[in-house]
Amino acid sequence: MSAQQHRPEPSTGLPSDILEVEDRYYILATSSLADEEDRVLKQGETFVVFDRYGDIKPVGLGEEGLYHQGTRFLSGMLLRLANERPMLLSSTIRQDNALLAVDLTNPDVSEDDELLVARGTVHIARTAFLWDDACHNRIVFRNYGLTPVRVPIELRFDADFADIFEVRGAKRDRRGTQREPQVLDDGVLLRYDGLDDVSRSTRLRFEPPPDRLSRTTAAYDVRLEPQAEMAVEVVVACEESDEPRRVPAPTTPQAVSESLAQLRRRGADVQTSNGQFNDWIRRSDADLAMMTTITPHGDYPYAGVPWYSTVFGRDGLVTAMECLWAEPEMARGVLTVLAATQADEVDPERDAEPGKIVHEMRHGEMAALGEVPFGRYYGSADATPLFVMLAAEYWRRSGDVELVGELWPNVERALAWMDGYGDPDGDGFIEYQRRTQRGLANQGWKDSLDSVFHADGRLADGPIALCEIQGYSYAARRGAGELARALGHEQRGEELQQQAERLRKQFEDAFWVEELGTYAEALDGDKQPCRVRTSNAGHALFTAIASPDRAARVAEGLLTSNAFSGWGIRTVARGESRYNPMSYHDGSVWPHDNALIAAGMARYGLTDAALRILEAMFDASLFIDLRRLPELFCGFPRRPGEGPTAYPVACSPQAWAAGSVFLLLQACLGVEVDGLGGQVRFSHSRLPDFIEELWISDLKVGAGSIDLALQRRTNDVGISVLHKRGAVEVVSVK
């Protein structure tokens, strides 16, 4: 994933100065997200992390809070009844991700040893949603008892204005100035003057006004007749200026639902005969809509909450590829945003070089001050070829010649980077080595410090040429060659095709490890292969750089018990020196990684293998809260009657994990949409045993669209056209 640097295991034997550098971006984990079962809402540049009770508490993992533009504007919001926490009845995020809904009741409420209210008398309904940089909270108290009740209520709040990197564990030598809270007529104003000369304020408004209001607490003496109710509205607004801001008037979650629905309506709708599978699709669809953010250059799927709610180049590109067959508009936004932020100068502090595609862009005080290099950081070697890949795939899928014509200069600049800065020794392979100690040591998607290593456990020295990045480069050159011809650049197209073919042959010679039956994870700085069985090799299938016979051997190896946990393919196979099922990149299971591998298997006609991965991911979703696949989970072997083991600080929701279900379906159905030719092609289609029928509605194909019904058969899938708008042809290859 992104710049989530995790502390290496003690066995690394690394010098302490290197460990100190890497720890700067390490995410502290004093407890586990698996314990928290957090509830997440996001809208635009604002997101909030609650616990199951609807509280924001300053203990546990410490990630809870209301965040805006990379800063936590609310670090505490606790509801207490007579100093006691309410009892939890239920807690969920609505399926469209618009609303948090929590049902609570009172414990026994006593005062001076006198029982005021017996437990279970008062129902407390808590709801929350985000709108216009503010969190709107509503708390409704209802008395179901036979006699009047009196319950003292407190809402305790605080704001630490911590930068997201401080929340992750970074230590700062200096911070800005936190002002004294101001108690207003109907609320409280909390303020912080940053070292970046930005004043940040949290404005809380209460309706009705509290009976008692201090700088940290709003108190109500709730008195309810039988069957009576009382509602308290709390709006928490995030502001970034000295000018007072009118707190938005309370509205309803309907506006949020409609906004999210607009983002979902742009793609095809997929439903199946299996209700549980539909729950997985609906949650994934809603997560993608929620994570998609309107930016000045286009709509972009932010990477993940809580740690990566911002633009990440690699993550956005992969997510767009996962969803491309069903929703090409996402790819359009990703391409325009990344083209607008493409590097145009050499800047070692940011690992920037002309033509390179951005890795991540951060807001917040620490990024603005340069305390972290991620304000606009370019430390990934794969985002640039992935950008070219997506541009070509978007063109094939949409037929949008106008946009790709506008993007062609950006594609050429990316290709120039691949030939120059990306390949400094001119051997044809893209390789990386960070330019300063502040940058990321590893710059592929497995970017932990200890993720690239030799069979004996030694970390690989740079410059490093990763297996999967050569595949991305191959696919990028092939795709760019097709684009060049479509735009009338015949000679350039032929040149790129020849480059791709040379790279394919070089790759086979340099990366294949016969005794392992797979491709090496990487070549180190001495061009020595890292002879380790990893999931990286599966990406060689996704990009079609692998020869057919070797692709079959790679697929077979990835489905052995050492590589396949039962829940999915591990990043590193069991038995390798650094295998650890609890590590971030050295033995865990990532949904997006599995989806890319499954798509690669399907490219070579290995649909049964792809089907096995889809079935494993679906089974995992049944055990996971809200049917939401997280960023990753641990790689322990599957045990009967138990679900997958959670990874402590995995992002959830996370965009490319949400997108995985759509790419997995594409792989098993063998579906390819040709917007240029007006065709929908199905190759070697299969459905799992738990899906009898599948329906695809409003699938855009060029200027037309189509509705399809698919029915599982013994060895293939029957395909029926339900409705067709425009000139669309369906082709099926058995």
N, C-alpha and C positions, 0 to 999 in steps of 0.2 A: 504494500500500500504506500503510504506517503511517508513523511519524515518522522515516523514514530521510532525513535531509536531506543532500543531496550538494552538494559544492562547485560553484558555478556556473562555467561556462567563462569564461576570461579576457575574453571579449568582452562580458560583462554591463555593464561600466562602472558597477558599483554602488559606493556610498561604502564606505570601509573599515570604518566602524563597523557597518554592516549586515552586511557579510561576516563580521565577527568574531562577531556574534550567531549567524548561521546556522552557522558552523563549529563551534559548540559541540556540535551533534548530528551532525556530519559523520562518516562512517565512513572511517577511514584505510585505504588500500589500497596497501601497499608491495609486495605480490605478489597473485596472483590465485587465487581458489578454483578456477579452471579448471586451475591447476597442481597444486593440492593433492589433488583427488579425495578429499575428506574422507569419513569414515564416521561416521554420526550415529546415536545411540540416544537415546530419551527415554522417561521413565516418570514420570508425575505432574509435580512441580515440579523434577525433576532431568533434565538432559540432558548428554551427553558428545559431544565432537567429537574423533575420532581421525584420524590419517593412515592411509594404506593399509596400513602395517606394523603397525597397532595401537598405535603410539606416540602420545604427546602431547609435541610438541616446541615449545620456546619461540622458534621462528624462523619465517620465512615471513610469512604474513598475520597470524599471532598469535592466531587465533580458537580454536585447539584448547584443550581443557581439559574438566574436569568441573565443571559448574555446578549450583548449587542456589539457588533463591529469588533469582535475579539476581546471584549472586556466584560467582566462579570459585574452587572449593575445591582444584583440582589443576591446576597450570599446566605440569607436566612429568612424564613417565613414559616413560623410554627403556630399551629392552632392548638390551644389548650383549654380544657374545661376544668375549672377549679384546680388548676395546676396539673391536671392529668391529661395524658394523650387519649383521644377518642379510640374506640375499638373499631377495627377495620371489618367491613362487611364485604365489599367488592371494590375493584379498581381496574379501570381499563382506559385505553385510548380508543375513541370511536374508529371504526374501520377506515373512514376517509381521512384520519389523522387531524381532524379539525378541532376535536374537543377532548379534554381530560374529564372523565366522570368517575367520581369516588363516592361510595356510600359508607357512612360511618354511623356509629351510635355511641351513646354515652356509657362510660363505666359507672360503677356506683359513685355518686357524687356526695361527698360529706363535707361538713363544716363544723368545727368544734365538736367532733365526734357525733354529730347529728346527720343522719342520712337525709339528704335533700332530694335526691332523685335516684331511684333504683335503675340499675343498668338496663339498657334496651328500651328506655321510655322515649327518648328523644332521637329522632332520625336526623342525620346531618348529611345533606347532599352537597358535595363540593364539585364545582365545574370550573374549568379554566380554558381559555383560548388566547391566541396571539393575534393582534391586529394593530397596524400602524405603530410599530416600535413599542408596543405596550402589551402587558399581560393583564387580561381581564379575568378577574376571579369573582365567583358568586358562591356564597355559602348560605344554604337555606336550612333553618332549624324548624322541626315540626314536632309537636308534642302529641304522642299517641297514648298518653296516660289518661286516667279518668279524673285526675285532679290537676289544678294549676301547678306549674313548676317554675323554679327560679334557678338559673344556671349562670354562674359567672364565666364569661368567655374572654380570652386574651388572644390577640394576634401579635406575636413577637417578630420583629424584623431587623435586618441589618444589611449593610452593603459594604463590601471590602474593596470594590473597584479593582480586583485583581486581574492582571493580564492573563489570557488563556495559558501562556507558558508558565506563569507563576502557579496557576492551578495545577498544571502538569508536574510541578515540582522544582522549577527553576528558582534559584536564589538571586536576589538583586542587591547590589551595594547601596542603592538609593531608591527611594520612591517619592512620588509627589506628596502633596499636602491634602490630608483629609480634613474638611471643614467640620465645624460643629453642626449637627443636624438642626434644622429650623422646623419648629412646630407651627403649622399654619391653621387657618380656620377649619379646614376640612381634611387635613392631611399633614404629611411630613415631607420635607425636602432634604435629601442626603446628597452631599457634594464632595467632589474630589478634583483638585487641580493637578493635572499630570505634568511630568517633566517635558512632555512634548508640546506644552502650551495649549493643551485642549482641556477645557473644563467639562467634566462629566457629572451629570446629576441623575438621581433616581427620585422621581416624584410619586408619592403614594397618596391616593385620594380615597376616602372612605364615605360610603353612603349607606345608611344614615351616619351622621357624625357620631363618633364613639362617645360613650359616657365619660371616659377618661382617655386622654391622649398624651403620650410622652414622646421623647426622642427615639424610643425603642419599642413601644408597646401601644396598641390600641385595645381598650377594654370596653366590654359591653356587659350590662346586667340584663340578661335575656329572661324575660318573664312571659310565659306562654300559658294561655288557657287550654283546656283539652281540645285537641284537633286544630289548634291555631298554629300559625307558622310565622317566622320572621326571616327576612333575607338581608344579608350584608353584602354589598358590592365593594370590591377593592380593585382599583386600577393602579398598576405599577408601570409608569412610563419611563423610558430611557431617553435621556437628552444629552446632546453633545455641544453645548454652547452656554454662554452666560445669559442669553435671552430667555426669559420665562416662556414656557411652552404651554399652550392650552392642552390639558390632558384630554384625549379623545373621549367623547361621550360614550358610555357603555352601549354596545350594540349586541347582536346575537351571533352565534357561531355560523349562521346561515351564510353570511357574507364570506367567511373563510371557506366553507364547503364549496360555494360557487366558484371561488377563485381557484381552489385546487382542482375542481372538476374541469375548468377550462384547460388546465395543463394536461389532464388525462384524456380529454376528448380528441386530442390531435392524433392519437394512435389507434390501431385496431383494438377491438375488444375480443378477449379470449375467454371462453367458458368451457367447462367440461361437465361430464355426468357425475363427477366425484366432488361432493360438497367440500371436503377437506382440502382437496387440491385447489378448488376455487378460492378458499380462504387464503391460501398461500399466494395465489396470483393477485387477489384483491389487495392484500397487505403490501405486496411488493410494488404493485401499481401505485398505491397511495403513498408509499415511501418515496418513490421516484418523483411523484408530483410535489410532495412536501420538500424534498431536497433540491428541486429545481428552483433556481433563484434568478430573478430578472436583473441583469447587469446592463451597463451602458452599451455593451457591444452584442448582447444577445442573451438568451436564456441558457443557464448552465446548471448541470446537476452537481451541487456541492458534495464533497466526498463523504463526510460522516459526522455524526454527533456522538460525543461532545467534542472530540479533539480536532476534527477536520472539517468544520463547517465553513468552507471557503473553496475557492477555485484550486483544484489540483489537476495539472495537465494530464498525467497518465490516467488517473481515475476517471476523469470526464471522458477521455477518449475510449477507454475500455467499456465504460457504461454505455456510451453511445453505440458502440459496436454490438454489444449484447442486445440492445433494443432496436437495432437498425431495421430489421425486417418488418417489425410491427409499427415503429414510430420513427421515421426519418427526420422529423423536425428537430428532435433532440440533437442529432448529429450536426444539423445546420448551425444551431446555437453554439455548440462546442467549437466547431471550426472557426466561426467568426470571432469568438472571444479569444481563442488562442492565436489566430492570425494577428489580431490587434495588439497582442502583448508579446509577440515574437521578439527575441533579443536582436539588437542592432549594434552592439558594441561589446568589447572585451572588458569584463569586470570580474577579476578573480574572487573578490569577496562574495559575489553572488553566483559564481560558477557560470557566468553569462558569456556567450560567444555569439557572433552574428549568425542569425538563422536558427538558433536554438529555441525550442518551445519551452515555455515556462513550466517549472515543476510545481510551485505553489505560490500563492499570493496571500499575504496576511495583512489584516488591519490590527489596530491596537497600539498601545504605548511602546512596548518593547520593540516591535517591528519598525515603528516610526523613528525610534532613536537608534536603530541599528544594533540593539543589544542581542537580537537574533537576526540572522541574515535572510529571513524568509519574507520580508516585505514584498519583494518580487525576486524569487530565487529560481535558478535554472539547473539545479543539481540533479538532473536525471538524464540518462543516456538513451532511454527508450521512448520518451515522449515525442521526440522529433520524428523518428521513422513511423511511429504510430499515427502522428498527424497526417503524414503523407498517405499512409494506409487508409485512414478513415476518409480522406478527401476522395480517393479513388472508389472506395466502397459506397460512399454516399452518392457519387455520380452514377454508378451502376444501378443503385437502388432507386434513385429518384428521377434520373434523367435531367437533373437541374444543371444544364450546361452553363447557364448564366453565372451561377454562383461559383462553380469551379473555375470558370474563366477569370473571375475576379480574384480567386485564391491562387491562381497559377504562379504569380510572382512569389507568394509565400511558400508554395511548394518547391519552387526552384531554389529559394534561399535555404529551405530545410535540406534539400538534396546537396547543396553546396556545403552545408555544415557536415553532413554525413561523409562526404568525400574528403573534407579538410580537417577541421577541428575534431570531428568525431573519429577520424582515422589518422592520427598524427604520424604513424610510421608507414602509412600507405600500403599496408598488407591486405586491404580489402575488408577487414573486420572493424566494426565499431567497438571502441573500447573507452574506458573512463578512468580518471584519477582526479580526485578533488584538487582544486587549485590552492586552497588554504586549509588550515586545521579546523576552521569554523564550519566547513562544508560537510556534507554527508560522505562517509567513507565508501559506501556502496550505493550505486546509483541505478540499479534495476529495481523491479518492484519488490524484491526481497532486499530491503535496504538496511537491515540490522547489521551491526558491525561484524557479527560472526556468521553471516549467512553464506559466504563463499569460501570454500575450504577444500583442502586436499584429503585424500583417503585416510591419511594418518592424523587428521584433525588440525593440521597447520592451516592458519588463515592464508589465503592467497594474496600475494603482493601484486600491486598494480604496475602498469595499467592492466585492467581486467576486461576481457572480451566475453560477455555472457552469451550462453547458448541461445536464449530466446531472442535476444536483441538482434542476432544475425538473421534469425527468421523474420523479424519485423522489417529489417533492412531489405531482405529479399522480396517480401510481399510489397513493400513500399516502392521498390524500383519497378517491379512488374506492373503494379497499379499505375504508377506515374507514367510509365511507357504507354499504357492504354490512354491515359488522359492526354498525353502529348499528341498522340495521333488524332484523338477526337477534336483537339483544338487546332489541328493543322500543322503540327510540328513533327513531321514524319521522321526526319533524321534524328531528332532528339529522342523520339519514341524508340527507334531501333537501337540507339546507343544505350538507353536504360534497360531494354530487354537483354542486351548482351551483358551488361553489368550484372544483372540478376542471375543469368545462367553461370557466369564465372563464379559468382559468390556461392551458388548452390554446390558446385563441384569442390570449391575450396572448403566449404563447411563440412561436407562429407569426409574429406580427407583429414581435416584437422580435429574434428569434434567426435567422430564415432569411436566408441570404445568397445571393441569386439567382445572382450571377456565379460563385460557387463551387459551386453546386448542393448545398449542405450547410448545416448549422446552425453558427453562430458558436460558438467554444469557450466564450465567456463574454461578459458585459457588464461593463465596468469601472465605476469609481466615478462617472463622468460618463454612464453608460448607453450608452457607445459599444461596439459589438460588436467582439470580437477576431476579425477575419476571417482565420482560419487553419484549414486542413484538418487535423482531428485525429480520433482515435478517439472522442472524447467524444460526437460526434454519433450514433455507433452506439448509445449508451445510450438515446437518444430512441426508438429502435425497441424496445429491451428493455422500456421502460415504456409503450409504445403512445401516447405523447403526440404523435408525428409523424403528419401526415396521410398517407393511403396513397400518393398520388402522390409526395410528397416523400420518404417512406420508401424507395421504389424508387430514387429518384435518389441518396439517401445510400448505400444498399447498393451501387449500381453504382460510385460513387466510391471506396468503401472497398476495392473489389476491383481497382482499377486498379494498374498496376505502381508508381506513386508511393506508394500507401498500403499495398499488399499485397506483402510481401517475398518471398513464396513459402513462408515458414514461418508466416505469420500477418499480421495487420493491425498496422501500426506505430502507436504512440501519436501521432506527428506525421508527416505525409506528407513524402516526399522533395521538395525544392524550396522548402519553407517556410524562413523566415529562420533559425530556431533548430534546424532539423533536424540531428540528430547520431545516427547509428545506435548509437553507443557510450554515449549518455547514459542516465540513469535513466528519464526520462519524455518525452524529446523526440526520439523516433525508434526506441525499442526495441520489442520485442514481448512482451506479457504474456499468458500463457495464460488467466487469468481474464477479462481484458478481451475477448479474442477469443470466449470462451464466452458472455459476456453479449451481445455483438453478434450472434453466431450465433443465440442464442435470440430476439433481437429480429427478425432477418430471418425466422425461422420464423413469428413472430406474424403477419407480413404475407404468408404463403404463399410466401416466397422460400426454399424448402427447398434448392434446388440451390446457392444461395449459402452457406447454412449448411453444406452437405455439403462444400463446398470448404475451409472453415475446419477442419472435423473432419479431413479428409484431410491437411491441412498439419500440424496438431498431432500426428497419429499419425506422420507421416513424421519429424517432429522427435524424437519419443520414441525412435525406432529408433537415433538417434545419441547419445543421452544415457545416461550411466552409470546403471545400475539401472532404466532406463525411467522415471526420475523427472523429470517436468517441473519445472524450477526456477521461482522467482519471476518471472524474465524472462530473455530473452537478447537479444543485439544484433540490430539491424534491417537488417543488410547483406543485399543481394539474394541469393537462393538460387543457389548455384553447383553445376553438375553434379558428382556424386560426392563432395560435401562436406556436412557437417552444419551446423547453425546455430552461430554464434559465441557463446561463453559470455560472460556479463556478469561482471565481476571479483568482485563481492561479493554476488551473488544468494543469497537464502535457499534452502536445499534440504535437507530438505523444507519445503514451504510449503503451508498449508492450502488457500487458494483456488486455487492452481495444481493441487493434487491433486484438488479438486472439479471442475475444468473438464471432465474427460472425461465426467462424468455429465450435466452440463448440455448438452454438445455432443451426446451421444446423445439426450437429450430433445428437442433442437431438430430433429435429423434424423428422429427417429421421430414427432415431433409428438404426443408422449404427454402426456396431462393426466389426473391422478387426482383424482376428485371424491369425497372421503370422505363428504360430506353426502348425495350422491345415489347412492352405491354404484356409480359408473361409472368405467371406464378408457376414455378417448377417444383415438383416433389420428387425426391430420389430416395429409394429404399426406405420408405416411411414405416415407422413402427410406433405403436402406442403401448404403454405399460399395461399390465393386467388389471390394474385398478382404475383404468379409464376406458369405458366402453365407447363413448362418443366425445367429440371435441368440436366446438363451433368457433369460427373466426368471422367477426362482423366488421364491415367497413374497412377492409384492408385496401389501402391506397396503392394503386398501380398506375404510374404515369398520371394521365389526366382522368383516369377512371378509378373504380373501386369494385370490390367483390365481397360477397358473403359466402362462406363455405361451411359444409358439414363433413366431418371426418368420422369414420366408424372403424373400430378395431376389428381386424380379421385375424385368422390364425397366423399367417406369415406376412401380412402386409396391412394396409389401411385403405378402406374405400373412401373415395372423395366425391362429394356431390356439390354442384353449384346451386346455391339457394337463390341468389340474386346477383345481377351483374349490371354495373353502370359504366357505359363506355366500352371501348374495344379492349377487352381483357381476355387472355387465353390461359387456360390451365393445362399444364403438361405433367404427366405422371410417368416416372421411370421405375419399374418394379425391380 
